[in-house]
Amino acid sequence: MARQVAVSFENEIIKVVYASSDNEKLLIEKTLTLRNEEFDGFLSREKTKYFTVACDFKSFREDILFIPPVKEQYVKSIIASEIKKKFPELINPSFFYTVLGEKLHEGRLMKEVFIFAVSNEDLFSVISRFDRHNKKIKHLYPSAFALAHLVNSSISLKNELALCIAGTGGNTALFFVKDRFFLPFRLTQFSEKGIHNPDIQNINMTIAYCRQTLKLNPTLIALVGEACYRYHSDIDLALPILCIMHPPNIIASGKNIIEEFITPISALFRVKDMEAGNILPQDYRKFYARKTAIGYLTALFLTLALLGLGYTGMKISEALLLKEKIESLRAEIKSMEPAFTDYRTKHEKMQGLFPAINIIKNAGSPHDFQRLLIIMEQFRIKNVNIHSIQINNEKGASLLFNIRGVVISEGFAEMQNNYQTLLDVIKKNKEIELVSDKIDLKDKSFHIEARFKGN
């Protein structure tokens, strides 16, 4: 299994995950949480050379552009031109884009494209921290991009638009996920880790803003990582809640390790189209491509030099010529170094002002949601993987919830025993009424519907 290291910059906290992976599973071996001032010391001691990085960029631009329906090879250059015109404050930006489809715009059929752009000054402020210790970043993702791909791998949204909420080191990322694309929305500062009463009001106002101003109509709220297991509120959200359970092929030994380190883990969890969100600047990629080429040329030179020891004096002159060429390339690379110092200056922080929201939707009557989440900890049964739990309000004080998952077993008898153990745990609790249950004998998946009545 290949060993990988992911680093996630989350406000003033930096999280590190060591993992091994193959084509089927990701095994979490070790995790670290560092303060910002400890990171340089970590890099100086760390032997790993290549890293995957996820970052909450404090200053970025996102928008939906309409461009002519040109061929794919021209799309990127047209988008780059549009970004330069629309966001002139971004100096030499790097970006990625998602084609959402075709749409009539101002009477013409146009391509609708979502773009996410970051100034290279901001990117190189991250890159330079690794470069000082001779470390290389192979993948650099916006945190929301990596999290969205993990959400898409965990649940099937079909035509639903989900508002995802994920805690990332003191900040909270809000973004939309639908089918196989995502739309980053914003970073916000919640009252404390997890979700509490003031945060519920903030989220409900966000939903109203999305519907009125952005013309987006989310149908559910997906809680990711700490936002799911640190939910402490007696105020209702305006939409049904879905706690995202990580895919079963992500394996960790400690309790809540995956939820706590969900951002760096999602950056390592390779899924289709992940490379599209790799926002490393082109200059940085070209620099290391040339540096790699020089490494190969150096190795080639050393090989030829060893073989040349047995050659005649005529062959020695050819080896010296090769050495001159390599030294010339090295000098060219060294002369490029001052150019990188220009990228390492700090960019003035820019924070967009969140538009005023005219309608605030308060939740209905409060319910004991926290109590239900605590009870659900008892549903962690050996050889029973719960993939998702969806909770909906009913009229009155009760909550209706659905549990979906898979039973792990080698035969039908073991499958029935494991499944019955889960049903017995649910039935045993007097605050829960079992409404229906179903298990598929072919793929061993199950669906349980129950009602939480409260005390």
C-alpha positions in Angstrom: 0.0 0.0 0.0 1.3 3.5 -0.9 1.9 5.8 2.0 0.7 9.4 1.8 0.7 12.5 4.0 -2.0 15.2 4.0 -1.8 18.6 5.6 -4.9 20.8 6.3 -4.6 24.5 7.1 -7.6 25.2 9.3 -7.5 28.8 10.7 -4.6 28.8 13.2 -4.6 25.0 13.5 -2.8 22.6 11.2 -3.9 19.0 11.0 -1.7 16.2 9.6 -2.8 12.7 8.5 -0.5 9.8 7.6 -2.4 7.1 5.6 -1.8 4.1 3.4 -4.0 3.5 0.4 -4.7 1.1 -2.4 -7.5 1.0 -5.0 -10.0 -0.1 -2.5 -9.4 1.4 1.0 -7.7 4.2 2.9 -6.1 3.2 6.2 -5.4 6.0 8.6 -2.1 5.3 10.4 -1.3 8.4 12.4 -2.7 12.0 13.0 -1.2 15.2 14.4 -2.6 18.6 15.4 -0.1 21.4 15.3 -0.2 25.1 16.1 0.8 27.4 13.3 4.1 28.3 14.9 5.0 24.6 15.2 4.7 23.8 11.5 8.1 24.8 10.3 9.7 22.6 13.0 7.5 19.7 11.8 8.6 20.1 8.2 12.3 20.3 9.1 12.1 17.0 10.9 9.7 15.2 8.6 11.3 12.8 6.1 8.3 12.8 3.7 9.1 14.8 0.5 5.7 15.0 -1.2 2.4 16.3 0.4 -1.2 16.7 -0.3 -2.6 20.0 1.1 -6.1 21.3 1.8 -6.6 24.9 2.7 -9.3 27.4 3.7 -8.4 30.4 1.6 -9.5 33.5 3.3 -9.6 35.5 0.1 -11.1 33.9 -3.0 -13.5 34.6 -5.8 -16.3 32.4 -7.1 -18.9 33.2 -9.6 -21.1 31.7 -12.4 -20.0 32.9 -15.9 -21.7 32.6 -19.2 -19.4 31.9 -22.2 -20.1 31.1 -25.8 -20.5 27.3 -26.6 -17.0 26.9 -28.0 -14.9 23.7 -28.2 -13.4 22.4 -25.0 -9.8 23.4 -25.9 -10.8 27.1 -25.9 -12.9 27.1 -22.7 -10.0 27.5 -20.2 -8.5 30.5 -22.1 -11.9 32.2 -22.4 -12.5 31.7 -18.7 -9.1 33.1 -17.8 -9.9 36.2 -19.8 -13.3 36.6 -18.1 -11.7 36.3 -14.6 -9.1 38.9 -15.4 -11.8 41.4 -16.5 -14.2 40.6 -13.7 -11.7 40.4 -10.8 -8.8 42.7 -11.7 -7.7 42.7 -8.0 -6.6 39.0 -8.4 -2.9 39.1 -9.4 -2.1 36.3 -11.8 -4.9 34.0 -10.4 -5.1 30.2 -10.5 -8.5 28.7 -10.9 -10.6 25.7 -11.6 -14.1 25.5 -13.2 -17.1 23.3 -13.6 -19.3 23.4 -16.7 -22.9 23.2 -15.3 -24.6 22.9 -18.7 -26.1 25.2 -21.4 -28.6 27.9 -20.7 -30.4 30.8 -22.4 -28.7 34.0 -21.4 -29.8 37.4 -22.8 -31.5 35.6 -25.7 -28.5 33.4 -26.6 -27.6 29.8 -25.8 -24.5 30.0 -23.6 -22.4 27.7 -21.5 -23.0 28.1 -17.8 -19.7 27.7 -15.9 -18.9 27.9 -12.2 -15.4 29.3 -11.4 -13.3 29.3 -8.3 -10.2 31.6 -8.3 -7.4 32.4 -5.9 -4.6 34.9 -6.3 -1.2 33.2 -6.8 0.2 35.5 -4.0 -2.1 33.6 -1.5 -1.2 30.2 -3.0 2.6 30.9 -2.8 2.2 32.0 0.8 1.3 28.3 1.5 3.7 26.8 -1.1 6.7 28.8 0.3 6.3 27.2 3.8 7.0 23.8 2.2 9.6 25.1 -0.3 11.8 26.5 2.5 12.3 22.9 3.7 12.7 21.3 0.3 9.3 19.8 0.3 6.9 19.6 -2.6 3.1 19.9 -2.8 1.7 17.4 -5.3 -2.0 18.4 -4.8 -3.4 21.7 -3.4 -7.2 21.7 -2.9 -9.6 24.2 -1.4 -11.0 22.4 1.7 -14.6 22.7 0.5 -13.7 20.9 -2.8 -12.2 17.9 -1.0 -15.1 17.7 1.4 -17.7 17.9 -1.4 -16.1 15.0 -3.2 -16.2 12.9 0.0 -19.9 13.8 0.4 -20.6 12.8 -3.2 -18.9 9.5 -2.5 -20.9 8.9 0.7 -24.5 9.5 -0.5 -26.4 9.7 -3.7 -28.1 13.0 -4.1 -29.6 12.5 -7.5 -31.4 15.8 -8.3 -31.3 17.1 -4.7 -29.3 20.2 -3.8 -27.7 19.8 -0.3 -26.4 22.7 1.8 -23.3 21.1 3.4 -21.9 22.4 6.7 -18.5 21.3 7.8 -16.4 22.5 10.7 -12.8 23.2 9.8 -10.6 24.3 12.7 -12.7 27.2 14.1 -14.2 28.1 10.8 -17.2 26.6 9.2 -17.4 25.9 5.5 -20.8 26.2 3.8 -21.1 24.8 0.3 -23.6 23.2 -2.0 -23.4 19.7 -3.5 -25.6 18.3 -6.3 -25.0 15.2 -8.4 -21.2 15.3 -9.2 -20.4 19.0 -8.8 -20.2 21.5 -6.0 -20.5 25.2 -5.4 -18.4 26.7 -2.6 -20.4 29.3 -0.8 -18.4 31.0 2.0 -16.5 30.5 5.3 -18.1 31.7 8.4 -17.1 31.9 12.1 -19.5 30.0 14.3 -19.8 30.6 18.1 -17.6 27.6 19.0 -16.8 24.1 17.8 -19.8 22.3 16.6 -23.3 23.7 16.1 -25.2 25.7 18.8 -28.3 27.8 19.0 -26.8 31.0 17.5 -25.4 28.9 14.6 -28.9 27.5 13.8 -30.2 31.0 13.4 -27.2 31.8 11.1 -27.9 28.7 9.0 -31.6 29.5 8.7 -30.8 33.0 7.5 -28.4 31.5 5.0 -31.1 29.3 3.6 -33.4 32.3 3.2 -30.6 34.2 1.5 -30.0 31.4 -0.9 -33.6 31.2 -1.9 -34.2 34.9 -2.3 -30.9 36.2 -3.7 -29.0 33.3 -5.2 -32.2 31.6 -6.5 -31.0 28.3 -5.1 -33.4 26.0 -3.3 -31.6 23.4 -1.1 -33.8 20.5 0.0 -31.7 19.2 2.9 -28.8 20.0 5.2 -25.8 17.7 5.2 -23.6 17.8 8.4 -20.0 16.8 7.9 -17.4 15.8 10.5 -17.5 17.7 13.8 -20.7 19.5 12.7 -22.5 16.2 13.0 -21.3 14.8 16.3 -21.0 18.1 18.1 -24.6 19.2 17.5 -25.9 21.0 20.6 -29.1 22.9 19.9 -32.8 22.9 20.8 -33.8 25.1 17.9 -35.1 23.5 14.7 -33.3 23.9 11.3 -35.5 25.0 8.4 -34.6 21.8 6.4 -34.2 18.1 7.1 -30.8 17.1 8.5 -28.6 14.3 7.1 -25.5 13.3 9.1 -22.8 12.2 6.6 -21.2 8.9 7.6 -17.9 8.3 6.0 -17.5 5.5 3.3 -16.7 2.1 4.9 -13.4 1.8 3.0 -11.9 4.6 5.2 -10.5 2.8 8.2 -9.2 4.4 11.5 -8.7 2.8 14.9 -9.6 5.7 17.2 -13.1 6.9 18.0 -14.1 10.1 16.1 -10.7 10.2 14.4 -12.2 10.4 10.9 -14.7 13.1 11.9 -12.1 15.2 13.6 -9.6 15.0 10.7 -12.3 14.8 8.0 -10.7 17.6 5.8 -7.2 16.1 5.3 -8.7 12.6 5.0 -11.1 13.8 2.3 -8.0 15.3 0.4 -6.4 11.8 0.4 -9.5 9.9 -0.5 -9.0 9.6 -4.2 -12.2 9.8 -6.3 -13.0 10.6 -9.9 -12.3 14.2 -11.0 -10.2 15.1 -7.9 -7.4 16.5 -10.1 -9.8 19.1 -11.5 -9.7 20.9 -8.1 -5.9 20.9 -7.9 -5.2 24.6 -7.8 -1.4 24.6 -7.9 -0.1 27.5 -10.0 1.1 26.6 -13.5 4.4 28.4 -12.8 5.0 26.1 -9.8 4.2 23.0 -11.8 6.5 24.1 -14.7 9.3 24.9 -12.2 9.2 21.4 -10.7 8.9 19.8 -14.1 12.1 21.4 -15.1 13.7 20.6 -11.8 12.7 16.9 -12.3 14.1 17.0 -15.8 17.4 18.3 -14.5 17.5 15.5 -12.0 17.1 12.9 -14.7 19.8 14.7 -16.8 22.1 14.7 -13.8 21.5 11.0 -13.3 22.1 10.4 -17.0 25.3 12.4 -16.8 26.7 10.4 -13.8 25.9 7.1 -15.6 27.7 8.3 -18.8 30.6 9.6 -16.7 31.1 6.2 -15.1 30.9 4.5 -18.5 33.3 7.1 -19.9 36.0 6.1 -17.5 36.7 3.1 -19.7 36.5 5.1 -22.9 39.3 6.7 -24.8 40.2 10.4 -24.4 37.9 11.2 -27.3 34.9 10.0 -25.3 36.1 12.1 -22.3 35.6 15.4 -24.3 31.9 14.4 -25.0 31.3 13.8 -21.3 32.7 17.2 -20.4 30.3 18.8 -23.0 27.4 17.1 -21.3 28.5 18.4 -17.9 28.6 22.0 -19.3 25.0 21.6 -20.5 23.8 20.4 -17.1 25.6 23.2 -15.3 23.9 25.7 -17.7 20.5 24.2 -16.8 21.3 24.4 -13.1 22.3 28.0 -13.4 19.1 28.8 -15.3 17.0 27.2 -12.5 18.9 29.1 -9.9 18.3 32.4 -11.7 14.5 31.7 -11.5 14.6 31.7 -7.7 14.2 35.5 -7.3 11.0 35.3 -9.3 9.4 33.1 -6.6 10.1 35.7 -3.8 7.7 38.0 -5.6 4.9 35.5 -5.1 5.6 35.2 -1.4 4.5 38.6 -0.3 1.4 38.7 1.8 -1.8 39.7 0.0 -4.1 42.1 1.7 -6.9 40.2 3.3 -10.2 40.8 1.7 -13.5 39.8 3.2 -16.6 40.2 1.2 -19.5 41.7 3.1 -22.4 39.4 3.5 -25.5 41.0 2.0 -28.3 41.9 4.4 -31.0 39.3 4.7 -34.5 40.6 4.8 -36.4 37.5 6.0 -35.3 35.4 9.0 -37.0 32.1 9.4 -37.1 30.8 12.9 -37.5 27.2 13.6 -40.7 25.6 15.0 -41.1 24.2 18.5 -37.8 23.0 20.0 -37.3 19.2 20.5 -34.7 17.1 22.2 -32.5 16.6 19.2 -29.4 16.4 21.3 -30.9 13.5 23.3 -31.6 11.5 20.1 -28.0 11.9 18.9 -26.7 10.6 22.2 -29.0 7.6 22.0 -27.8 6.9 18.4 -24.3 6.3 19.8 -25.7 2.9 21.0 -26.4 2.0 17.3 -22.7 1.4 16.7 -22.9 -2.4 16.4 -20.0 -4.6 15.4 -20.3 -5.8 11.8 -23.1 -3.3 11.1 -22.1 -0.3 9.0 -24.5 2.6 9.2 -24.1 4.8 6.0 -26.7 7.5 6.7 -29.2 8.7 9.3 -31.9 11.1 8.1 -34.0 12.9 10.7 -37.3 14.7 10.0 -39.7 16.7 12.2 -43.2 15.3 12.6 -46.3 17.2 13.8 -46.1 17.4 17.6 -43.0 16.7 19.6 -41.8 13.5 17.9 -39.0 12.9 15.4 -39.1 10.4 12.5 -35.7 9.1 11.5 -34.4 6.7 8.8 -31.3 4.6 9.2 -29.7 3.0 6.1 -26.6 0.7 6.1 -25.1 -2.7 5.3 -24.6 -5.8 7.5 -21.2 -7.4 7.2 -21.4 -11.2 7.4 -20.3 -14.4 5.7 -23.7 -16.1 5.6 -27.4 -15.5 6.0 -27.5 -16.7 9.6 -24.7 -14.4 10.7 -26.4 -11.6 8.8 -29.7 -12.1 10.5 -28.0 -12.3 14.0 -26.1 -9.0 13.4 -29.2 -7.3 12.0 -31.4 -8.6 14.9 -28.8 -7.2 17.4 -29.3 -3.7 16.0 -33.1 -4.1 16.1 -33.0 -5.3 19.7 -30.9 -2.2 20.7 -33.5 0.1 19.0 -36.5 -1.7 20.5 -34.9 -1.8 24.0 -35.1 2.0 24.2 -38.5 3.1 25.5 -38.1 6.5 23.9 -38.0 5.0 20.4 -40.9 3.3 18.5 -39.9 1.0 15.6 -42.1 1.9 12.6 -40.7 -0.5 10.0 -37.6 -2.4 9.0 -36.4 -4.1 5.8 -33.2 -5.9 4.8 -32.2 -7.0 1.3 -30.8 -10.5 1.2 -28.8 -9.9 -1.9 -26.6 -6.9 -1.0 -27.3 -7.2 2.8 -28.4 -3.5 2.9 -31.1 -2.5 5.3 -33.6 0.4 5.9 -35.1 1.1 9.4 -37.7 3.7 10.1 -38.4 4.7 13.7 -39.9 7.4 15.8 -38.3 9.2 18.7 -41.1 10.1 21.2 -39.0 11.8 23.9 -39.5 11.5 27.6 
